[in-house]
Amino acid sequence: MKQINLLTLEILLDINEQIKIRASIDPRIEYSGSENYPIKMRELKKLVEYAPKNRDILEIAAYYLKNIILLQAFPDANHRTALTAMERFLEKNGLTFDYTPVEAFDFRKELYNRRLHVYKTYEERPISVLKDDDNQVENNVFLLCLEFIKVHIR
């Protein structure tokens, strides 16, 4: 079995920091709240610690995508960070992911609907979300993330 290269805390922090830097240079890119809202390091450390090591690459990618979005650990750009982190994870493991801005927007819109249906809120979720049984049919959020990945993997 091929060794899986998981994401590290440093990679996640760097991704979000790069988004923040791009936003400071380009006024069309939003990034706000960093002065008033600290990064939730505990949540990010648990995300990295609980990353499944014995699952399919695409399922691990969906774990990152779903949980970075649900934890809302960054002051801003959690969806962008999640998409970039998932892409980086796939690249580290020899796969390419390709999507358009419209497809990302549609994914985000559907994700909001499913989050409301499953969790009854758009607000951040507690660390316990990391231990959800992602194979349950009721977990429409994970299944949406997995399907989005499967459709756009190259």
C-alpha positions as CSV (number, residue, x, y, z in Angstrom):
1,M,0.0,0.0,0.0
2,K,1.3,3.4,-1.0
3,Q,2.2,5.9,1.8
4,I,-0.4,8.6,2.1
5,N,1.0,12.2,2.6
6,L,-1.3,13.9,5.1
7,L,-1.6,17.6,5.6
8,T,0.2,19.3,8.5
9,L,-0.8,22.1,10.8
10,E,1.9,24.2,9.1
11,I,0.5,23.6,5.7
12,L,-3.0,24.6,6.8
13,L,-1.8,27.8,8.4
14,D,0.3,28.7,5.4
15,I,-2.6,28.2,3.0
16,N,-4.8,30.6,5.0
17,E,-1.9,33.1,5.4
18,Q,-1.3,33.1,1.6
19,I,-5.0,33.9,1.1
20,K,-4.8,36.7,3.6
21,I,-1.6,38.1,1.9
22,R,-3.3,38.0,-1.5
23,A,-6.3,39.9,-0.1
24,S,-4.0,42.6,1.3
25,I,-2.6,43.1,-2.2
26,D,-5.7,42.7,-4.3
27,P,-8.8,44.7,-3.1
28,R,-11.1,42.3,-5.0
29,I,-10.2,39.5,-2.6
30,E,-11.9,39.7,0.8
31,Y,-10.3,38.7,4.1
32,S,-11.6,40.2,7.3
33,G,-11.8,39.6,11.0
34,S,-8.2,38.6,11.7
35,E,-7.7,41.3,14.3
36,N,-10.8,40.4,16.2
37,Y,-11.0,36.6,15.7
38,P,-8.0,34.5,16.5
39,I,-7.2,31.2,14.7
40,K,-8.6,28.3,16.6
41,M,-5.4,26.3,16.9
42,R,-6.9,23.6,19.1
43,E,-9.4,22.7,16.4
44,L,-6.8,22.7,13.7
45,K,-4.5,20.5,15.7
46,K,-7.4,18.0,16.3
47,L,-8.2,18.1,12.6
48,V,-4.6,17.1,11.8
49,E,-4.5,14.5,14.6
50,Y,-7.8,12.8,13.7
51,A,-7.1,12.7,9.9
52,P,-8.0,9.2,8.8
53,K,-4.9,7.3,7.7
54,N,-6.5,4.0,6.7
55,R,-9.1,5.4,4.2
56,D,-9.2,5.9,0.5
57,I,-7.4,9.1,-0.7
58,L,-10.6,10.7,-2.0
59,E,-12.3,10.1,1.4
60,I,-9.4,11.7,3.2
61,A,-9.6,14.6,0.9
62,A,-13.4,14.9,1.6
63,Y,-12.5,14.7,5.4
64,Y,-10.3,17.8,5.0
65,L,-12.8,19.7,2.8
66,K,-15.8,19.0,5.0
67,N,-14.1,19.6,8.4
68,I,-12.1,22.7,7.6
69,I,-15.4,24.3,6.4
70,L,-17.4,23.0,9.4
71,L,-14.8,23.9,12.1
72,Q,-14.5,27.5,10.8
73,A,-11.1,27.7,12.6
74,F,-9.8,30.7,10.6
75,P,-11.0,34.3,10.9
76,D,-12.0,34.3,7.2
77,A,-11.5,32.3,4.0
78,N,-12.5,28.9,5.5
79,H,-14.1,27.7,2.3
80,R,-11.1,28.9,0.2
81,T,-8.7,27.4,2.7
82,A,-10.6,24.1,2.6
83,L,-10.6,23.9,-1.2
84,T,-6.9,24.8,-1.4
85,A,-6.0,22.4,1.4
86,M,-7.9,19.6,-0.3
87,E,-6.1,20.4,-3.6
88,R,-2.7,20.4,-1.9
89,F,-3.4,17.1,-0.3
90,L,-4.4,15.5,-3.6
91,E,-1.3,17.0,-5.3
92,K,0.9,15.6,-2.5
93,N,-0.5,12.2,-3.3
94,G,-0.1,12.4,-7.1
95,L,-3.6,13.5,-8.1
96,T,-4.9,16.7,-9.8
97,F,-8.1,18.5,-9.0
98,D,-9.6,20.9,-11.5
99,Y,-12.8,23.1,-11.1
100,T,-14.1,26.4,-12.3
101,P,-15.1,29.3,-10.1
102,V,-18.8,28.7,-11.0
103,E,-18.5,25.0,-9.9
104,A,-16.9,26.1,-6.6
105,F,-19.8,28.6,-6.1
106,D,-22.4,26.0,-6.9
107,F,-20.7,23.6,-4.5
108,R,-20.6,26.2,-1.7
109,K,-24.3,27.0,-2.3
110,E,-25.3,23.3,-2.0
111,L,-23.0,22.9,1.0
112,Y,-24.8,25.7,2.8
113,N,-28.1,23.9,2.2
114,R,-26.8,20.6,3.4
115,R,-25.2,22.1,6.5
116,L,-28.5,23.7,7.5
117,H,-30.3,20.4,6.9
118,V,-27.9,18.2,8.8
119,Y,-26.7,20.5,11.6
120,K,-29.6,23.0,11.7
121,T,-27.1,25.9,11.5
122,Y,-24.4,27.6,9.4
123,E,-22.3,28.3,12.5
124,E,-19.0,26.5,13.2
125,R,-19.2,23.0,14.6
126,P,-17.4,21.6,17.6
127,I,-14.4,19.2,17.4
128,S,-16.8,16.3,17.7
129,V,-17.7,16.8,14.0
130,L,-14.3,15.3,13.2
131,K,-15.5,11.9,14.5
132,D,-18.7,11.8,12.5
133,D,-19.4,8.5,10.8
134,D,-18.9,9.9,7.3
135,N,-20.2,6.7,5.7
136,Q,-23.7,7.2,7.0
137,V,-26.2,8.3,4.4
138,E,-27.4,11.0,6.8
139,N,-24.1,12.7,6.5
140,N,-25.0,14.6,3.3
141,V,-22.2,17.1,3.9
142,F,-19.4,14.6,3.7
143,L,-21.1,12.9,0.7
144,L,-21.4,16.2,-1.1
145,C,-17.7,16.9,-0.5
146,L,-16.8,13.4,-1.7
147,E,-18.9,13.7,-4.8
148,F,-17.4,17.2,-5.7
149,I,-14.0,15.7,-5.4
150,K,-14.8,12.6,-7.6
151,V,-16.3,14.8,-10.3
152,H,-13.3,17.0,-10.5
153,I,-10.4,14.7,-10.0
154,R,-8.0,14.3,-13.0
